[in-house]
Amino acid sequence: MSVPRTLERTRVELAEFLRSRRERISPEEVGLPAGCRRRTPGLRREEVAALAGVGLSWYTWLEQGRDISVSSNFLDNLSRALKLDATERRHLFLLAHQRLPAEPGRTWCVVPPLIHRLMADIPTRPAYVLNLRWDVLAWNTAADRVFGFSAIPADRRNLLWMLFTSPAMQALFNPWQEQALQILSSFRRDFVRATQDPEIAALVKDLAKVSPDFRDWWQQQEIHGPCQGIRNLRIDSIGQIVFEHTTLTIDEDRHLRLVYYAAKEGRPESRAFEQWLQQEPTPV
């Protein structure tokens, strides 16, 4: 038996949250006269309703936790009227039993110092940080040995760009086509979160100009299944190595993720890989 959706479980919290947020806003902040007969601080219910573009009864019912349906558009309008920040906006959606709101994608470029320390603490496990555009923002020594990030100009140090334009990267990901298609599908899922970001749009446009494979596959709109967590890489001095990998969210609001690789345990090539990492790199 299904349970109807109701505000019963959160009506007290919702009422207290909305009341606290409207009481902290002065009329002057939203362009209203202060008046001289305000018994409570902040905005009145009718003022919030007007700012949110909804009837007074409707807003009052919501603040009272009545069993009414509210749209995401209304909750967005109410968030703006009450000047909620991103965290408060998500909290309002959850209290009203709505899905979490869609957050606009942003390209972030600052990696917290603790993440640098974390990567340095795993010297035999390649790890790097990506933003929503898939720019490689930071990496540890093992990742640099494998992927050669430090040798790439900063303005082209983008995982998708390297995958489709660098012969060395294409030789590393072996077989290349199968893995490139899977990686492109993963990027597409990020792309739809930030289609209005000019930097991400520029990346797609530039790649379509220089890579026929990227252009054709992007236009085909093929969506492959979720990544299985396996990468096959070929390192010249070792040969083919199977890596398990995973992606950890390190800052959800700024869309920063840590990508972590570990050679599969119990294989001779995996032990050879760890020994290779301990050797001094051959000068180029």
N, C-alpha and C positions, 0 to 999 in steps of 0.2 A: 504494500500500500504506500503510495507516494505521499509525502508530506507537503502541503501547500507552502509556497514561499511566503514568509511573513516577517514583519519587523519585531515580533514578540520578543525574540532573544536579545535584541539590541536597542529596543526603543528607549530605555533609560540612558544608555550611552550616547545614542544619537541626539536625544533632546539636550543632554548636557553639553555635548560637543558643539552643536549649532548655537545654543544660547551663549556659550563662552566666546565663540568666534564673532557673533554679532555685537556682543557687549564690549569687545575690545576695539571696535572701529568707531571713531568719532564721526558725526555727520559731516564735519568739514572735510574729512578725508575723501568722501565720495561726492562732494559738491552740494551738500544739503545744508540748509540753515540749522544752526544749533538749537534754536528755540529756547524757551524759558521754563517749560513745564515737563521736563523729562524726569520721571521718577526712577529710572534705571539708567546706567551708563550705556553708551554705545547706540546702536541702531534699534529702532522698533521693528516688529515683525512686518508691518505693512511696508516699511522702507526697504527691507531686504527683499520682500516679494516683488516690489516694483523694480528694483535693480536687477533681479533675476528674471523678470518678464513672466511672472506667474501670478495667479490670483492669491489674495491673502488667505483664503480658506485652504487652498492647496498647500501653501507653505506651512501654515499652522498645523495642518494634519501631519505633514512630514516631521515637523519638529516634535509633535506629540507621539510619533511612532505609529500612526494609524496604518492600517493594512492597505496601502495604496501603491500603485505602480508609478515609478518615476523613470524617465528616460535618461540615458547617458548625456544627452544634450542638455537636459535640465540641470543635471548635477554639475556639468561643466559651467553653465551660466551661474549657478549658485556658488561654485568655487571662485569665480571671478568677482562676484558681488561681495563675497566675504573675504576676498584677498588671501585665499589659501595658497600656501606654497605647495610644492610637488608632493611632499610627504603627507601633508594635511589633506590634500586632494585624494590621494590613494586611500587614506583612512576614511574619508567620507563615502567613497564608493563601496568600501567593504561594509561599513555600518548600514548602508542602504541596500545591502545584498546585491549589489551590481558586480559585474566583472571588473577587474582592475582596469583603469582607464588606459588608453593607448598613450604611450609617452613618445614625444617627438625624438627621433634619433639625433644624436649629437656626436660629432667627432672630437674626441678628447686627446690631449697630447702629454699629460703629466702623469707619471707613474709614481705612486707613493714610495718613499724610501724603504719601507718595510718589505715591499715586494722585491726590491733589488737585493735585500739581505736574504730573503727566502730563496731566490734563485741561486745566489752564491753558495748557499748551504747544501745544494744538490749538484755537486760538480760533475757527477757522472750521468746526469739525466738532463738532456737538452730541454730548455724551457725558455719561452719568450712571451712577451705581452703584446696583444693586439687591441686596437680600438675598433669602433664600428666600421670604419673604412678599411680595416685590415692593414693599417700601417703597423710596422713592427717598431714598437716604441722602446723596448728594452729586451735584453737577452743575457743568458749566462755564457760562460766560456765554452761549455759543451755545445750549446746551440750555435755559437759562432763557428766552431770547428766543423760542424755538420753543414750548416746552411750558408756560411760566409756572409753574414749580415754586415759586418763592419767594413767589408770591401765594396758595399753598394752605396752609391750616393744617397744622402738622406732623403732627397726629394723623390727617389725611386725605391726606397726601402719599404715596399709594400708587398705583402705575401702574394697577392693575386697578380700583381704586375710581374714579379719575378717568375712566378709559375708559368706565365704565358709568353714571356719575352726573353728569359735567360736560358741559353742552351745548357749551362751548367746545372741549373735547377731542374730542367727537364730530364737531364741524364740522372740526376739524383733520385727523382721520383720515378721508380721503375717497377712496373709499367706506368708510363706517364699518362696516356689517354684515359684509362680507367680511373685513375686517382684524380686527375684534373677535373673530370666530369663530376665526381663526387664532391670535390672541394668547391667547385663552382656552384653546385646546388646549395651547399652550406652558406656560401656568400650571398646567394640570391635571397635566402631567408632573412639575412641581415639587411639586405638592400631594401626590401619592402617596408622595413621599419623606418627608413630615412630617405625616401625617394625625393624629398624636397631639399636634402642637404646638397648644396652645390659642389662640394668637394667629392662626394661619392658619385654624383652624376658625372662630373668631369673625369673621374677614373674610368668609368664604364665607357664614356665616349672616346677617350684616348686609347683604351685597350681595343675597342672595336676598329680603330684606324690601323693599328700596328699588328694585330693578331687575327688572321682569318679564322683560326679555330675558335677563338673567343667570340668573334662576331657571329659565326654560324651557330654556335651552341647557345649563345645568349638569345638569339632570335628564335630558336626552336622552343624555348620556354619549357624544356624538359626538367622535371623535378624528380630527382632520385631519392631513394629512401634515406632514413637517418644514417649518419656515419656509424660504421661498426667498430670504430676505435682501433683500426689496424692501418699501419702505413708500411709500405715496402720501399726501402731506400737502398740505393747502391752506392757504397763508398769505395773509391778506386782501390785503395790499399787493403781492403778487407773483403769486399764482395757484397752480396745481397744480405741485408739484415731486415728482419721483421721487428717492427716497433709496435708496442701498444701505446696509445696516446689518449689523452682526455683534455677537456677544456674546463677550467674553473672560473666562475665569475668572481672577480675581485672587487669590482665596483659597479653595481647594477645601474645606478643613476648615470654614470659616465660611460657605460658600456665598455668597460675594460675587462679583458679576459686573459688568464694565464694558460698557455698551451704547454702541456707536459708530455714528454716522450720517455719511454723506457723500453730498452731492448728486451725482447721476450726472454724469460729466464730459462736456463738449462740448455742453451744452444751454444755450440763452439764459437759461432760468429758473434754472439752476444758478449762472451768473455773476451774475444779479440777486440771488440769495440771498446770495452772499458780499458783494456791495455793501450789501445791506440790513443784514447783521450789523455792518458798519463804521459804520453810521449810529447816531446817538444815538436811543434808544427814545423814542417819543412819550409824554409824561406822561399818565397816566390821570386 
